[in-house]
Amino acid sequence: MGIENGGYESVEEIQATHSTLVSTFQTGKTKDIAWRKWQLKQLWWLVEENEQAIVDAIKSDLNRPGFETYLTDLAGIRKDILYHLENIDAWAADEPLGDSFMAKRLGLARIRKEPLGVALIIGAWNFPVLLVLQPLIAAITAGCCAIIKPSELTTACQTLLRGLATQYLDSSAIRVVCGGVDETTKLLELPFNHIFFTGSASVGRLISAAAAKHLTPVTLELGGQSPAIIGKSADLDRAAKTIAFSKFLNAGQICLAVNHVFVDPAVHDTFVEKLKHWSSQFLHGERKITTAIVNRRHWDRLSGLLQQTKGTVVCGGGESDELCRMKPTVVTDLDIDDPLLVEEIFGPICPVLRSDVRQAYQTING
């Protein structure tokens, strides 16, 4: 189904888009600093004039409250645009090479920064606007053309980005391609000069393999298991509050969230009680986190982990919810081999393990 019907791009459309961007880059158009600045300013106005539309699209896809979208996606994009506008002239300028008297006086050699070419940006569903526009900001500043492939799991954001990119950005150099696995596979068969991907390690391996066929450099942001360590001297209330917030923000669907917590046995029970308290406080009287798990498959995965764990669920749980919302959940009395700790949780579940600081560091470092 072609884009005129609101569906995914066809193979022919993907090839034509790629050819257009390659041709544009070869003209040298995107090397012009004035062009780069103008596209960054257009991106600013894309966000500024469509704040509510972005908030509504993310609300539709993830049921995320507006204040979280302002705090994460919108604030992050604005900050990056301003930072790049402030520094683009210095970043793009030639650099003298060498610090000898002759090199400085005669300027015999310089380092010249050249754009790579056409970049492919493959976004993630957990921050469906931020994680495509942030890499796009960098690509524009570097003087590259770019194809954006938003996540197909967040359909409202995907549709919005397609329309806004056409309206605000230079379509000869920047395009949005919508699609699922088949369309992404077709994109990866084409030669790009850089690929930026945010997502799972399993998909990252496939992208690396496809990029290797063209010797394309890649930037992979794949998340991971990020533990927290709570020692005897920690400020337990502050630690519990910040860890609860990391699990609460975007319903724990963020690679920077604390995956699990090692707590010294001397303060374990007190910490768990404070973690339960703050999880309840962030709910503001609701039973479940407002932001939904992205789809039923991911909700079933999280619910399945809670059914498989050998630990004790001390608050929360994964009972059925037709809107795919979940309670913030704390699990104790488990060890490092528990099913909850096999891979990144990516949800509002927080396993807490009894362990002193030395044992925790030994576990983390293998």
C-alpha positions in Angstrom: 0.0 0.0 0.0 1.5 3.4 -1.0 1.7 6.5 1.1 -1.2 8.0 -0.8 -3.5 5.5 1.0 -2.0 6.2 4.4 0.0 2.9 4.4 3.6 1.9 4.2 5.9 2.9 1.3 6.3 0.4 -1.5 9.7 -1.0 -2.7 9.6 1.4 -5.6 8.9 4.4 -3.3 11.7 3.5 -1.0 14.2 3.2 -3.8 13.0 6.5 -5.3 13.4 8.2 -2.0 16.9 6.9 -1.5 17.9 7.9 -5.0 16.5 11.4 -4.5 18.5 11.9 -1.3 21.7 10.5 -2.9 21.3 13.0 -5.8 20.7 15.9 -3.4 23.8 15.2 -1.4 25.9 15.0 -4.5 24.9 18.5 -5.4 26.6 19.8 -2.3 23.4 21.5 -1.1 23.5 20.2 2.4 27.1 21.3 3.0 26.0 24.9 3.1 26.0 26.1 6.7 23.1 28.4 6.0 21.0 25.5 4.8 21.9 23.5 7.9 20.9 26.3 10.2 17.7 26.9 8.4 16.7 23.2 8.6 17.4 23.2 12.4 15.3 26.3 12.8 12.5 24.7 10.7 12.8 21.7 13.1 12.4 24.1 16.0 9.2 25.4 14.5 8.0 21.9 13.7 8.0 21.2 17.4 7.0 24.7 18.6 3.9 25.0 16.4 2.8 21.4 16.9 3.3 20.8 20.6 -0.2 19.6 21.2 -0.3 17.4 18.2 2.8 15.6 19.4 1.5 15.3 22.9 -1.8 13.9 21.5 0.0 11.4 19.2 2.1 10.0 22.1 -1.0 9.9 24.3 -2.8 7.9 21.5 0.1 5.5 21.2 1.2 5.1 24.8 -1.4 6.8 26.9 1.5 8.9 28.3 0.5 12.0 30.3 1.3 15.3 28.6 3.7 16.4 31.4 5.9 13.4 30.7 6.1 14.2 27.0 7.0 17.8 27.8 9.6 16.6 30.3 11.2 14.1 27.9 10.5 14.4 24.2 9.8 18.1 23.8 12.4 19.5 26.2 15.1 17.2 24.9 14.5 18.1 21.3 14.5 21.9 22.0 17.6 21.7 24.1 19.5 19.8 21.3 18.4 22.2 18.6 19.6 25.2 20.5 22.9 23.5 21.4 23.6 22.6 17.8 22.7 26.1 16.5 25.1 27.7 19.1 28.0 25.4 18.1 27.5 24.5 14.4 29.9 27.2 13.1 32.7 26.0 15.4 32.1 22.3 14.7 32.1 22.8 11.0 35.1 25.1 10.8 38.5 23.8 9.5 41.1 23.0 12.2 44.7 23.9 11.9 46.9 20.8 12.1 50.1 20.9 14.2 51.3 23.2 16.9 54.8 24.0 15.6 55.9 27.5 14.6 55.8 26.7 10.9 52.5 25.0 11.1 50.9 27.9 12.9 52.4 30.6 10.8 52.0 29.1 7.4 48.8 27.0 7.9 50.3 24.2 5.9 47.6 21.6 6.8 44.1 21.7 8.1 41.5 19.2 9.1 38.3 19.7 7.1 35.0 18.3 8.3 33.0 16.7 5.5 29.5 15.2 5.8 29.3 11.5 5.4 26.3 11.4 3.0 22.9 9.9 3.5 22.0 8.6 6.9 19.3 6.1 7.9 17.6 6.8 11.3 15.6 3.9 12.7 13.6 5.0 15.7 12.2 3.2 18.8 8.6 3.0 20.1 9.3 4.0 23.7 10.2 7.7 22.8 8.8 7.7 19.3 9.4 11.4 18.5 12.6 12.1 20.6 14.5 9.1 19.3 14.2 10.0 15.7 14.5 13.8 15.9 17.6 13.9 18.1 19.6 11.9 15.6 18.1 14.0 12.8 19.4 17.1 14.5 22.9 15.7 14.5 22.6 14.6 10.9 21.4 18.0 9.7 24.2 19.8 11.7 26.8 17.4 10.1 25.4 18.3 6.6 23.9 14.9 5.8 20.7 13.9 4.1 18.5 11.6 6.2 15.8 9.0 5.9 13.7 8.6 9.1 12.0 5.3 9.8 9.8 5.7 12.9 8.6 2.7 14.8 5.6 1.0 13.3 4.3 0.2 16.8 3.4 3.9 17.5 1.2 4.5 14.5 -0.1 8.0 15.5 3.4 9.3 15.9 4.5 7.7 12.7 1.7 9.3 10.7 2.3 12.7 12.4 6.0 12.7 11.7 5.4 11.9 8.0 3.1 14.9 7.6 5.2 17.3 9.6 8.5 16.4 7.9 6.9 17.1 4.5 5.5 20.4 5.7 8.5 21.8 7.5 11.7 20.2 6.2 13.5 20.1 2.8 12.0 17.0 1.2 14.8 16.8 -1.3 17.2 16.0 1.7 15.0 14.7 4.5 12.3 12.1 4.2 10.2 9.9 6.5 9.6 6.3 5.4 6.9 4.3 7.2 6.9 0.6 7.4 7.4 -2.6 9.3 9.9 -5.4 9.1 9.7 -5.8 5.3 10.1 -2.1 4.6 13.0 -1.9 7.1 14.7 -4.9 5.5 14.4 -3.2 2.1 15.9 0.0 3.5 18.8 -2.0 4.9 19.6 -3.5 1.5 20.4 0.0 0.2 23.8 1.7 0.6 23.8 4.3 3.4 26.7 6.3 4.7 25.6 5.9 8.4 22.9 4.1 10.2 21.6 5.1 13.6 19.4 2.6 15.4 17.7 2.6 18.9 16.2 -0.7 20.0 16.9 -4.2 21.1 20.2 -6.1 20.8 18.6 -8.8 18.7 17.5 -6.3 16.0 20.8 -4.4 16.4 22.7 -7.6 15.3 20.6 -7.8 12.2 21.2 -4.1 11.4 25.0 -4.5 11.9 25.1 -7.5 9.6 23.2 -5.6 6.9 25.4 -2.5 7.3 28.5 -4.6 7.0 27.7 -5.6 3.5 28.1 -2.0 2.5 30.9 -1.2 5.1 28.4 1.3 6.6 29.3 2.7 10.0 26.5 2.3 12.6 25.5 3.9 15.9 23.6 1.4 18.0 21.8 2.4 21.2 20.7 -1.0 22.6 19.9 -0.4 26.3 20.9 -3.0 28.8 20.6 -4.1 32.4 21.3 -1.0 34.6 21.5 -2.0 38.3 21.5 0.3 41.3 23.6 -0.4 44.4 22.3 0.8 47.8 24.9 0.6 50.6 24.4 1.0 54.4 25.2 4.8 54.3 22.8 5.7 51.5 20.0 8.2 51.9 17.3 5.5 51.6 14.4 7.8 51.1 16.1 9.7 48.3 17.3 6.5 46.7 13.9 4.9 46.8 12.2 8.0 45.4 14.6 8.3 42.4 14.5 4.6 41.6 10.7 4.5 41.8 10.6 7.5 39.5 12.8 5.7 37.0 10.4 2.8 37.0 7.4 5.1 36.8 8.5 7.3 34.0 7.1 6.0 30.7 6.0 2.9 32.7 9.6 1.8 33.0 9.9 1.6 29.2 13.2 3.5 29.0 16.7 2.1 28.7 18.0 4.5 31.5 15.6 3.0 34.0 17.1 1.1 37.0 16.6 -2.6 36.0 17.2 -4.1 39.4 18.6 -3.1 42.8 21.3 -4.6 45.1 20.6 -3.5 48.7 22.8 -4.1 51.7 21.1 -6.6 54.0 21.3 -4.2 56.9 19.0 -1.7 55.2 17.1 -4.0 52.8 13.8 -4.1 54.6 13.7 -0.3 55.2 14.6 0.4 51.6 11.8 -1.9 50.3 9.2 -0.2 52.5 10.3 3.2 51.2 10.3 2.0 47.6 6.7 0.8 48.1 5.8 4.1 49.6 7.2 6.2 46.7 5.7 3.9 44.1 2.3 4.5 45.7 2.9 8.3 45.9 3.6 8.6 42.2 0.3 6.9 41.5 -1.6 9.9 43.0 -4.4 7.6 44.2 -4.6 5.6 41.0 -4.2 1.8 41.0 -2.0 1.6 37.9 0.5 3.7 36.0 -1.3 5.9 33.4 1.2 5.2 30.6 0.4 2.0 28.9 2.7 -0.9 28.0 3.1 -0.4 24.2 1.1 -3.4 23.1 -0.4 -6.7 24.3 2.7 -8.7 23.3 4.9 -6.7 25.6 2.3 -6.7 28.4 2.1 -10.5 28.2 5.9 -10.7 28.3 6.0 -8.6 31.5 3.1 -10.5 33.1 4.8 -13.8 32.2 8.0 -12.7 33.9 6.0 -12.1 37.1 4.4 -15.5 36.8 7.8 -17.2 36.4 9.8 -15.4 39.1 10.7 -17.3 42.2 10.7 -14.1 44.2 8.0 -12.5 46.3 5.8 -9.8 44.8 5.5 -7.4 47.7 3.4 -4.8 45.9 1.9 -4.4 42.5 1.4 -7.3 40.1 0.4 -8.0 36.5 -3.3 -8.8 36.6 -5.1 -8.4 33.3 -5.8 -4.9 32.0 -7.5 -4.3 28.7 -5.6 -1.0 28.3 -2.2 -2.6 28.9 -1.5 -0.6 32.1 0.5 -2.1 34.9 1.0 -1.4 38.6 4.5 -0.4 39.7 5.7 -3.8 41.1 8.4 -4.6 43.7 9.8 -8.2 43.9 12.1 -9.4 46.7 13.6 -12.7 47.9 15.1 -13.6 44.5 18.6 -14.4 43.3 20.7 -13.3 40.3 19.5 -16.4 38.2 15.8 -15.5 38.5 13.9 -15.2 35.2 13.3 -11.5 36.0 17.0 -10.9 35.6 17.8 -12.8 32.4 17.3 -9.8 30.2 16.3 -6.1 30.4 12.9 -5.8 32.0 11.8 -2.6 30.2 8.7 -2.2 32.4 7.6 -1.0 35.8 8.9 -4.1 37.7 11.7 -3.6 40.2 13.5 -6.7 41.6 15.4 -6.1 44.8 18.3 -8.4 45.9 20.0 -8.6 49.3 23.7 -8.0 48.7 26.5 -6.0 50.2 28.4 -3.5 48.1 31.4 -5.8 47.4 29.2 -8.7 46.3 27.1 -6.4 44.1 30.2 -5.1 42.3 31.5 -8.6 41.8 28.2 -9.8 40.4 28.0 -6.8 38.0 31.6 -7.3 36.8 31.3 -11.0 36.4 
